[in-house]
Structures are given as C-alpha cells and as structure tokens.
Amino acid sequence: WLFARLHPNFSIWLAHKWSHNSRYTKELSAEFMGEEKESLILHAKKILKAEYFDFFVFGHRHIPLDYKLENNTRVIYLGDWITNFSYAVFDGKDLNLKFYKTLRT
C-alpha cells in the first residue's frame, strides 16, 4: 500500500538502489570454504555434541553440497534454482541432492 503512494521516479530509484545492494550484485563467496570456515557446518557440529541427527539441511549458502560429518551425519546445502538448478529429495530414509536438467544443458 505504501509503495503505491510513492512517486514513480522515487519508486524506480528505490528499486534500483535495492537491487544494487542485493546479494547477486555483491562479491559473495559461492565456493566451499572448508569445514573449519563454513559457519553452518560449525553450527551442525556444535548441535551434534548434544544430539544426533542424520541430516542438516540448509538453504542459506547458494552452493549445492552434500558433506559428510562424523557418525554418518550429512550436511546438505540446497544450492539455488538460479545458477545450479539444485534441490533435495527425501524418500523417508535417505536424502539426495539432485539437479534439474534444463533445455540449455
């Protein structure tokens, strides 16, 4: 409602400014940084000290990753639909990282 009340010139400027500051226009690391530098893996390891889990599934990092920790626990990074076309499938027992095949590939 509020956005509709703004003048179009200001609205367009604001949209461009917002877009410029988005994660897709910044130099963010889209590479695996190693077990000791990945905050989500460190978080999973901290939780594992108190309780066992088969899987930790995260969508924060935009890289597809299936990483094994101790005791067969796996950390899954779902990746994204924009560049990797990745997703996960859980069949009730196992979790698998998959990649959607596009017409371009």
N, CA, C and O atoms as CSV, one atom per row, in Angstrom:
chain,resi,resn,atom,element,x,y,z
A,1,TRP,N,N,0.815,-1.186,0.000
A,1,TRP,CA,C,0.000,0.000,0.000
A,1,TRP,C,C,0.864,1.257,0.000
A,1,TRP,O,O,0.630,2.177,-0.783
A,2,LEU,N,N,1.857,1.292,0.874
A,2,LEU,CA,C,2.706,2.476,0.974
A,2,LEU,C,C,3.496,2.694,-0.311
A,2,LEU,O,O,3.615,3.827,-0.777
A,3,PHE,N,N,4.036,1.624,-0.888
A,3,PHE,CA,C,4.841,1.750,-2.103
A,3,PHE,C,C,4.021,2.367,-3.235
A,3,PHE,O,O,4.559,3.141,-4.027
A,4,ALA,N,N,2.740,2.043,-3.328
A,4,ALA,CA,C,1.869,2.589,-4.377
A,4,ALA,C,C,1.671,4.093,-4.213
A,4,ALA,O,O,1.334,4.773,-5.182
A,5,ARG,N,N,1.871,4.618,-3.028
A,5,ARG,CA,C,1.684,6.047,-2.776
A,5,ARG,C,C,2.919,6.872,-3.153
A,5,ARG,O,O,2.852,8.100,-3.200
A,6,LEU,N,N,4.028,6.211,-3.419
A,6,LEU,CA,C,5.262,6.924,-3.760
A,6,LEU,C,C,5.240,7.376,-5.217
A,6,LEU,O,O,4.627,6.731,-6.067
A,7,HIS,N,N,5.909,8.478,-5.493
A,7,HIS,CA,C,6.028,8.972,-6.866
A,7,HIS,C,C,6.827,7.958,-7.686
A,7,HIS,O,O,7.796,7.396,-7.176
A,8,PRO,N,N,6.445,7.709,-8.944
A,8,PRO,CA,C,7.142,6.709,-9.763
A,8,PRO,C,C,8.642,6.953,-9.898
A,8,PRO,O,O,9.415,5.995,-9.918
A,9,ASN,N,N,9.070,8.206,-9.989
A,9,ASN,CA,C,10.510,8.475,-10.090
A,9,ASN,C,C,11.247,7.970,-8.850
A,9,ASN,O,O,12.311,7.360,-8.957
A,10,PHE,N,N,10.678,8.226,-7.681
A,10,PHE,CA,C,11.291,7.751,-6.446
A,10,PHE,C,C,11.216,6.227,-6.360
A,10,PHE,O,O,12.168,5.583,-5.921
A,11,SER,N,N,10.098,5.655,-6.775
A,11,SER,CA,C,9.922,4.197,-6.728
A,11,SER,C,C,10.972,3.486,-7.566
A,11,SER,O,O,11.559,2.497,-7.126
A,12,ILE,N,N,11.211,3.990,-8.779
A,12,ILE,CA,C,12.210,3.379,-9.668
A,12,ILE,C,C,13.605,3.529,-9.071
A,12,ILE,O,O,14.389,2.581,-9.089
A,13,TRP,N,N,13.922,4.711,-8.543
A,13,TRP,CA,C,15.220,4.915,-7.914
A,13,TRP,C,C,15.415,3.939,-6.756
A,13,TRP,O,O,16.468,3.313,-6.633
A,14,LEU,N,N,14.391,3.815,-5.908
A,14,LEU,CA,C,14.465,2.918,-4.757
A,14,LEU,C,C,14.650,1.464,-5.201
A,14,LEU,O,O,15.441,0.732,-4.606
A,15,ALA,N,N,13.939,1.049,-6.226
A,15,ALA,CA,C,14.065,-0.322,-6.730
A,15,ALA,C,C,15.472,-0.590,-7.246
A,15,ALA,O,O,16.035,-1.652,-6.981
A,16,HIS,N,N,16.046,0.362,-7.983
A,16,HIS,CA,C,17.418,0.190,-8.484
A,16,HIS,C,C,18.424,0.159,-7.337
A,16,HIS,O,O,19.364,-0.636,-7.348
A,17,LYS,N,N,18.226,1.016,-6.364
A,17,LYS,CA,C,19.126,1.049,-5.202
A,17,LYS,C,C,19.064,-0.274,-4.440
A,17,LYS,O,O,20.094,-0.829,-4.058
A,18,TRP,N,N,17.856,-0.769,-4.227
A,18,TRP,CA,C,17.660,-2.039,-3.523
A,18,TRP,C,C,18.325,-3.172,-4.303
A,18,TRP,O,O,19.013,-4.012,-3.722
A,19,SER,N,N,18.120,-3.190,-5.611
A,19,SER,CA,C,18.694,-4.228,-6.464
A,19,SER,C,C,20.214,-4.183,-6.426
A,19,SER,O,O,20.869,-5.223,-6.381
A,20,HIS,N,N,20.769,-2.987,-6.443
A,20,HIS,CA,C,22.223,-2.832,-6.420
A,20,HIS,C,C,22.829,-3.411,-5.149
A,20,HIS,O,O,23.955,-3.908,-5.166
A,21,ASN,N,N,22.099,-3.349,-4.064
A,21,ASN,CA,C,22.596,-3.853,-2.786
A,21,ASN,C,C,22.252,-5.313,-2.532
A,21,ASN,O,O,22.550,-5.838,-1.460
A,22,SER,N,N,21.640,-5.968,-3.489
A,22,SER,CA,C,21.259,-7.366,-3.286
A,22,SER,C,C,22.481,-8.271,-3.290
A,22,SER,O,O,23.561,-7.862,-3.716
A,23,ARG,N,N,22.313,-9.484,-2.824
A,23,ARG,CA,C,23.422,-10.436,-2.745
A,23,ARG,C,C,23.939,-10.838,-4.115
A,23,ARG,O,O,25.075,-11.300,-4.226
A,24,TYR,N,N,23.126,-10.674,-5.176
A,24,TYR,CA,C,23.556,-11.083,-6.503
A,24,TYR,C,C,24.481,-10.071,-7.157
A,24,TYR,O,O,25.145,-10.399,-8.141
A,25,THR,N,N,24.544,-8.860,-6.644
A,25,THR,CA,C,25.429,-7.857,-7.213
A,25,THR,C,C,26.675,-7.650,-6.363
A,25,THR,O,O,27.541,-6.853,-6.723
A,26,LYS,N,N,26.774,-8.347,-5.255
A,26,LYS,CA,C,27.947,-8.236,-4.395
A,26,LYS,C,C,28.880,-9.410,-4.645
A,26,LYS,O,O,28.477,-10.444,-5.178
A,27,GLU,N,N,30.115,-9.233,-4.257
A,27,GLU,CA,C,31.111,-10.286,-4.391
A,27,GLU,C,C,31.022,-11.229,-3.195
A,27,GLU,O,O,31.856,-11.158,-2.292
A,28,LEU,N,N,30.031,-12.102,-3.176
A,28,LEU,CA,C,29.891,-13.073,-2.099
A,28,LEU,C,C,30.536,-14.382,-2.512
A,28,LEU,O,O,30.485,-14.763,-3.682
A,29,SER,N,N,31.135,-15.061,-1.572
A,29,SER,CA,C,31.782,-16.326,-1.867
A,29,SER,C,C,30.747,-17.400,-2.161
A,29,SER,O,O,29.891,-17.695,-1.327
A,30,ALA,N,N,30.831,-17.981,-3.348
A,30,ALA,CA,C,29.941,-19.073,-3.725
A,30,ALA,C,C,30.737,-20.366,-3.800
A,30,ALA,O,O,30.365,-21.290,-4.522
A,31,GLU,N,N,31.816,-20.427,-3.064
A,31,GLU,CA,C,32.650,-21.622,-3.038
A,31,GLU,C,C,32.686,-22.177,-1.619
A,31,GLU,O,O,32.544,-21.444,-0.640
A,32,PHE,N,N,32.877,-23.478,-1.535
A,32,PHE,CA,C,33.034,-24.127,-0.239
A,32,PHE,C,C,34.335,-23.641,0.379
A,32,PHE,O,O,35.388,-23.703,-0.256
A,33,MET,N,N,34.268,-23.154,1.630
A,33,MET,CA,C,35.431,-22.557,2.281
A,33,MET,C,C,36.177,-23.520,3.199
A,33,MET,O,O,37.147,-23.124,3.846
A,34,GLY,N,N,35.742,-24.773,3.267
A,34,GLY,CA,C,36.374,-25.732,4.154
A,34,GLY,C,C,35.580,-25.909,5.432
A,34,GLY,O,O,34.880,-24.997,5.873
A,35,GLU,N,N,35.691,-27.079,6.018
A,35,GLU,CA,C,34.891,-27.434,7.191
A,35,GLU,C,C,35.052,-26.456,8.342
A,35,GLU,O,O,34.082,-26.163,9.041
A,36,GLU,N,N,36.251,-25.949,8.550
A,36,GLU,CA,C,36.504,-25.072,9.694
A,36,GLU,C,C,36.099,-23.620,9.455
A,36,GLU,O,O,36.132,-22.812,10.384
A,37,LYS,N,N,35.717,-23.275,8.223
A,37,LYS,CA,C,35.314,-21.894,7.930
A,37,LYS,C,C,33.842,-21.762,7.558
A,37,LYS,O,O,33.326,-20.646,7.483
A,38,GLU,N,N,33.169,-22.862,7.328
A,38,GLU,CA,C,31.749,-22.825,6.981
A,38,GLU,C,C,30.920,-22.728,8.268
A,38,GLU,O,O,30.867,-23.678,9.049
A,39,SER,N,N,30.285,-21.593,8.479
A,39,SER,CA,C,29.556,-21.373,9.736
A,39,SER,C,C,28.412,-22.366,9.930
A,39,SER,O,O,28.117,-22.740,11.065
A,40,LEU,N,N,27.767,-22.796,8.860
A,40,LEU,CA,C,26.664,-23.750,9.006
A,40,LEU,C,C,27.164,-25.137,9.399
A,40,LEU,O,O,26.498,-25.846,10.153
A,41,ILE,N,N,28.314,-25.521,8.900
A,41,ILE,CA,C,28.903,-26.806,9.301
A,41,ILE,C,C,29.360,-26.734,10.754
A,41,ILE,O,O,29.170,-27.685,11.512
A,42,LEU,N,N,29.952,-25.629,11.138
A,42,LEU,CA,C,30.358,-25.459,12.538
A,42,LEU,C,C,29.139,-25.493,13.460
A,42,LEU,O,O,29.199,-26.059,14.551
A,43,HIS,N,N,28.054,-24.897,13.027
A,43,HIS,CA,C,26.807,-24.924,13.801
A,43,HIS,C,C,26.289,-26.358,13.938
A,43,HIS,O,O,25.888,-26.771,15.026
A,44,ALA,N,N,26.297,-27.110,12.850
A,44,ALA,CA,C,25.843,-28.505,12.887
A,44,ALA,C,C,26.710,-29.330,13.835
A,44,ALA,O,O,26.190,-30.137,14.606
A,45,LYS,N,N,28.013,-29.136,13.783
A,45,LYS,CA,C,28.914,-29.883,14.663
A,45,LYS,C,C,28.657,-29.557,16.136
A,45,LYS,O,O,28.761,-30.431,16.997
A,46,LYS,N,N,28.325,-28.314,16.415
A,46,LYS,CA,C,28.013,-27.917,17.792
A,46,LYS,C,C,26.745,-28.620,18.275
A,46,LYS,O,O,26.695,-29.102,19.407
A,47,ILE,N,N,25.737,-28.679,17.433
A,47,ILE,CA,C,24.487,-29.354,17.793
A,47,ILE,C,C,24.718,-30.849,17.988
A,47,ILE,O,O,24.124,-31.456,18.878
A,48,LEU,N,N,25.578,-31.445,17.161
A,48,LEU,CA,C,25.850,-32.885,17.256
A,48,LEU,C,C,26.494,-33.284,18.582
A,48,LEU,O,O,26.431,-34.450,18.971
A,49,LYS,N,N,27.097,-32.350,19.267
A,49,LYS,CA,C,27.687,-32.661,20.571
A,49,LYS,C,C,26.614,-33.019,21.591
A,49,LYS,O,O,26.883,-33.747,22.547
A,50,ALA,N,N,25.399,-32.510,21.393
A,50,ALA,CA,C,24.309,-32.750,22.338
A,50,ALA,C,C,23.313,-33.789,21.849
A,50,ALA,O,O,22.708,-34.495,22.655
A,51,GLU,N,N,23.136,-33.891,20.525
A,51,GLU,CA,C,22.102,-34.781,19.992
A,51,GLU,C,C,22.460,-35.212,18.569
A,51,GLU,O,O,23.022,-34.434,17.797
A,52,TYR,N,N,22.127,-36.462,18.232
A,52,TYR,CA,C,22.423,-36.988,16.896
A,52,TYR,C,C,21.319,-36.628,15.904
A,52,TYR,O,O,20.132,-36.669,16.230
A,53,PHE,N,N,21.729,-36.281,14.704
A,53,PHE,CA,C,20.819,-36.081,13.577
A,53,PHE,C,C,21.425,-36.737,12.348
A,53,PHE,O,O,22.644,-36.734,12.173
A,54,ASP,N,N,20.578,-37.297,11.499
A,54,ASP,CA,C,21.057,-37.876,10.243
A,54,ASP,C,C,21.453,-36.786,9.250
A,54,ASP,O,O,22.468,-36.896,8.563
A,55,PHE,N,N,20.632,-35.729,9.186
A,55,PHE,CA,C,20.831,-34.683,8.187
A,55,PHE,C,C,20.670,-33.295,8.797
A,55,PHE,O,O,19.870,-33.082,9.708
A,56,PHE,N,N,21.442,-32.375,8.275
A,56,PHE,CA,C,21.232,-30.945,8.471
A,56,PHE,C,C,21.030,-30.377,7.074
A,56,PHE,O,O,21.893,-30.533,6.210
A,57,VAL,N,N,19.909,-29.728,6.848
A,57,VAL,CA,C,19.596,-29.187,5.522
A,57,VAL,C,C,19.528,-27.666,5.630
A,57,VAL,O,O,18.773,-27.115,6.430
A,58,PHE,N,N,20.336,-27.005,4.805
A,58,PHE,CA,C,20.409,-25.544,4.829
A,58,PHE,C,C,20.175,-24.967,3.438
A,58,PHE,O,O,20.537,-25.569,2.426
A,59,GLY,N,N,19.573,-23.809,3.413
A,59,GLY,CA,C,19.355,-23.122,2.155
A,59,GLY,C,C,20.051,-21.771,2.094
A,59,GLY,O,O,19.894,-21.042,1.115
A,60,HIS,N,N,20.811,-21.430,3.115
A,60,HIS,CA,C,21.437,-20.110,3.188
A,60,HIS,C,C,22.572,-19.941,2.176
A,60,HIS,O,O,22.678,-18.904,1.522
A,61,ARG,N,N,23.404,-20.951,2.055
A,61,ARG,CA,C,24.535,-20.879,1.116
A,61,ARG,C,C,24.043,-21.256,-0.268
A,61,ARG,O,O,23.278,-22.211,-0.405
A,62,HIS,N,N,24.447,-20.560,-1.262
A,62,HIS,CA,C,23.958,-20.792,-2.617
A,62,HIS,C,C,24.891,-21.702,-3.404
A,62,HIS,O,O,25.169,-21.464,-4.579
A,63,ILE,N,N,25.367,-22.742,-2.739
A,63,ILE,CA,C,26.167,-23.771,-3.408
A,63,ILE,C,C,25.548,-25.123,-3.080
A,63,ILE,O,O,25.157,-25.359,-1.937
A,64,PRO,N,N,25.452,-26.009,-4.056
A,64,PRO,CA,C,24.968,-27.354,-3.753
A,64,PRO,C,C,26.096,-28.162,-3.111
A,64,PRO,O,O,27.209,-28.209,-3.634
A,65,LEU,N,N,25.801,-28.797,-1.975
A,65,LEU,CA,C,26.842,-29.529,-1.257
A,65,LEU,C,C,26.221,-30.647,-0.442
A,65,LEU,O,O,25.195,-30.457,0.212
A,66,ASP,N,N,26.842,-31.803,-0.483
A,66,ASP,CA,C,26.481,-32.941,0.368
A,66,ASP,C,C,27.762,-33.319,1.102
A,66,ASP,O,O,28.637,-33.973,0.533
A,67,TYR,N,N,27.875,-32.909,2.362
A,67,TYR,CA,C,29.118,-33.039,3.117
A,67,TYR,C,C,28.927,-33.983,4.292
A,67,TYR,O,O,28.016,-33.796,5.098
A,68,LYS,N,N,29.781,-35.001,4.395
A,68,LYS,CA,C,29.689,-35.971,5.490
A,68,LYS,C,C,30.496,-35.517,6.698
A,68,LYS,O,O,31.657,-35.123,6.592
A,69,LEU,N,N,29.834,-35.588,7.852
A,69,LEU,CA,C,30.491,-35.348,9.131
A,69,LEU,C,C,30.682,-36.686,9.833
A,69,LEU,O,O,30.384,-37.738,9.267
A,70,GLU,N,N,31.182,-36.644,11.072
A,70,GLU,CA,C,31.363,-37.872,11.839
A,70,GLU,C,C,30.025,-38.562,12.070
A,70,GLU,O,O,28.974,-37.922,12.027
A,71,ASN,N,N,30.067,-39.857,12.313
A,71,ASN,CA,C,28.878,-40.677,12.586
A,71,ASN,C,C,27.857,-40.667,11.448
A,71,ASN,O,O,26.657,-40.806,11.684
A,72,ASN,N,N,28.337,-40.503,10.216
A,72,ASN,CA,C,27.490,-40.525,9.013
A,72,ASN,C,C,26.448,-39.416,8.947
A,72,ASN,O,O,25.518,-39.501,8.145
A,73,THR,N,N,26.575,-38.399,9.752
A,73,THR,CA,C,25.705,-37.230,9.627
A,73,THR,C,C,26.108,-36.479,8.368
A,73,THR,O,O,27.293,-36.342,8.064
A,74,ARG,N,N,25.105,-35.994,7.636
A,74,ARG,CA,C,25.382,-35.250,6.413
A,74,ARG,C,C,24.825,-33.833,6.509
A,74,ARG,O,O,23.723,-33.608,7.011
A,75,VAL,N,N,25.608,-32.903,6.022
A,75,VAL,CA,C,25.179,-31.513,5.901
A,75,VAL,C,C,24.866,-31.281,4.430
A,75,VAL,O,O,25.711,-31.493,3.560
A,76,ILE,N,N,23.632,-30.841,4.166
A,76,ILE,CA,C,23.196,-30.606,2.794
A,76,ILE,C,C,22.978,-29.112,2.605
A,76,ILE,O,O,22.198,-28.498,3.332
A,77,TYR,N,N,23.664,-28.528,1.632
A,77,TYR,CA,C,23.375,-27.168,1.180
A,77,TYR,C,C,22.561,-27.325,-0.094
A,77,TYR,O,O,23.024,-27.946,-1.051
A,78,LEU,N,N,21.367,-26.777,-0.120
A,78,LEU,CA,C,20.468,-26.974,-1.250
A,78,LEU,C,C,20.919,-26.292,-2.533
A,78,LEU,O,O,20.471,-26.672,-3.614
A,79,GLY,N,N,21.774,-25.314,-2.445
A,79,GLY,CA,C,22.183,-24.602,-3.652
A,79,GLY,C,C,21.144,-23.564,-4.020
A,79,GLY,O,O,20.624,-22.866,-3.150
A,80,ASP,N,N,20.835,-23.457,-5.312
A,80,ASP,CA,C,19.822,-22.497,-5.754
A,80,ASP,C,C,19.241,-22.912,-7.098
A,80,ASP,O,O,19.755,-23.800,-7.778
A,81,TRP,N,N,18.159,-22.245,-7.455
A,81,TRP,CA,C,17.485,-22.506,-8.731
A,81,TRP,C,C,17.988,-21.594,-9.837
A,81,TRP,O,O,17.685,-21.826,-11.007
A,82,ILE,N,N,18.740,-20.576,-9.497
A,82,ILE,CA,C,19.138,-19.586,-10.491
A,82,ILE,C,C,20.330,-20.050,-11.313
A,82,ILE,O,O,20.322,-19.922,-12.537
A,83,THR,N,N,21.353,-20.585,-10.661
A,83,THR,CA,C,22.555,-20.991,-11.393
A,83,THR,C,C,22.811,-22.491,-11.358
A,83,THR,O,O,23.372,-23.039,-12.307
A,84,ASN,N,N,22.413,-23.165,-10.288
A,84,ASN,CA,C,22.726,-24.592,-10.146
A,84,ASN,C,C,21.545,-25.513,-10.418
A,84,ASN,O,O,21.737,-26.701,-10.676
A,85,PHE,N,N,20.335,-24.986,-10.363
A,85,PHE,CA,C,19.115,-25.778,-10.571
A,85,PHE,C,C,19.086,-26.995,-9.648
A,85,PHE,O,O,18.713,-28.092,-10.063
A,86,SER,N,N,19.483,-26.788,-8.395
A,86,SER,CA,C,19.628,-27.895,-7.447
A,86,SER,C,C,18.484,-27.925,-6.438
A,86,SER,O,O,17.872,-26.906,-6.116
A,87,TYR,N,N,18.222,-29.142,-5.952
A,87,TYR,CA,C,17.168,-29.358,-4.960
A,87,TYR,C,C,17.456,-30.684,-4.270
A,87,TYR,O,O,18.336,-31.426,-4.706
A,88,ALA,N,N,16.728,-30.993,-3.202
A,88,ALA,CA,C,16.929,-32.250,-2.480
A,88,ALA,C,C,15.635,-33.051,-2.470
A,88,ALA,O,O,14.538,-32.494,-2.476
A,89,VAL,N,N,15.791,-34.375,-2.454
A,89,VAL,CA,C,14.651,-35.291,-2.394
A,89,VAL,C,C,14.855,-36.209,-1.193
A,89,VAL,O,O,15.899,-36.847,-1.057
A,90,PHE,N,N,13.846,-36.267,-0.321
A,90,PHE,CA,C,13.867,-37.159,0.836
A,90,PHE,C,C,12.823,-38.236,0.613
A,90,PHE,O,O,11.649,-37.927,0.410
A,91,ASP,N,N,13.235,-39.503,0.649
A,91,ASP,CA,C,12.312,-40.616,0.393
A,91,ASP,C,C,11.791,-41.266,1.671
A,91,ASP,O,O,11.191,-42.340,1.626
A,92,GLY,N,N,12.016,-40.624,2.795
A,92,GLY,CA,C,11.605,-41.177,4.073
A,92,GLY,C,C,12.752,-41.842,4.807
A,92,GLY,O,O,12.664,-42.099,6.007
A,93,LYS,N,N,13.828,-42.122,4.086
A,93,LYS,CA,C,15.002,-42.750,4.680
A,93,LYS,C,C,16.284,-42.011,4.301
A,93,LYS,O,O,17.121,-41.724,5.157
A,94,ASP,N,N,16.427,-41.711,3.027
A,94,ASP,CA,C,17.649,-41.084,2.538
A,94,ASP,C,C,17.331,-39.733,1.904
A,94,ASP,O,O,16.219,-39.494,1.432
A,95,LEU,N,N,18.317,-38.873,1.906
A,95,LEU,CA,C,18.194,-37.542,1.323
A,95,LEU,C,C,19.225,-37.423,0.213
A,95,LEU,O,O,20.409,-37.683,0.430
A,96,ASN,N,N,18.785,-37.036,-0.964
A,96,ASN,CA,C,19.686,-36.925,-2.107
A,96,ASN,C,C,19.594,-35.550,-2.740
A,96,ASN,O,O,18.508,-35.005,-2.941
A,97,LEU,N,N,20.752,-35.009,-3.048
A,97,LEU,CA,C,20.843,-33.743,-3.749
A,97,LEU,C,C,20.706,-34.032,-5.237
A,97,LEU,O,O,21.400,-34.895,-5.775
A,98,LYS,N,N,19.810,-33.308,-5.899
A,98,LYS,CA,C,19.534,-33.536,-7.321
A,98,LYS,C,C,19.712,-32.231,-8.085
A,98,LYS,O,O,19.749,-31.144,-7.508
A,99,PHE,N,N,19.821,-32.374,-9.396
A,99,PHE,CA,C,19.968,-31.223,-10.273
A,99,PHE,C,C,18.962,-31.326,-11.402
A,99,PHE,O,O,18.904,-32.331,-12.110
A,100,TYR,N,N,18.174,-30.282,-11.562
A,100,TYR,CA,C,17.187,-30.227,-12.622
A,100,TYR,C,C,17.914,-30.015,-13.940
A,100,TYR,O,O,18.760,-29.129,-14.054
A,101,LYS,N,N,17.586,-30.824,-14.924
A,101,LYS,CA,C,18.192,-30.694,-16.250
A,101,LYS,C,C,17.413,-29.657,-17.042
A,101,LYS,O,O,16.200,-29.775,-17.214
A,102,THR,N,N,18.110,-28.653,-17.517
A,102,THR,CA,C,17.451,-27.612,-18.298
A,102,THR,C,C,17.569,-27.925,-19.776
A,102,THR,O,O,18.330,-28.807,-20.176
A,103,LEU,N,N,16.824,-27.209,-20.573
A,103,LEU,CA,C,16.911,-27.375,-22.019
A,103,LEU,C,C,18.242,-26.882,-22.558
A,103,LEU,O,O,18.656,-27.271,-23.651
A,104,ARG,N,N,18.917,-26.024,-21.794
A,104,ARG,CA,C,20.206,-25.478,-22.226
A,104,ARG,C,C,21.343,-26.470,-22.047
A,104,ARG,O,O,22.392,-26.306,-22.671
A,105,THR,N,N,21.172,-27.498,-21.213
A,105,THR,CA,C,22.269,-28.436,-20.957
A,105,THR,C,C,22.071,-29.733,-21.688
A,105,THR,O,O,22.903,-30.634,-21.583
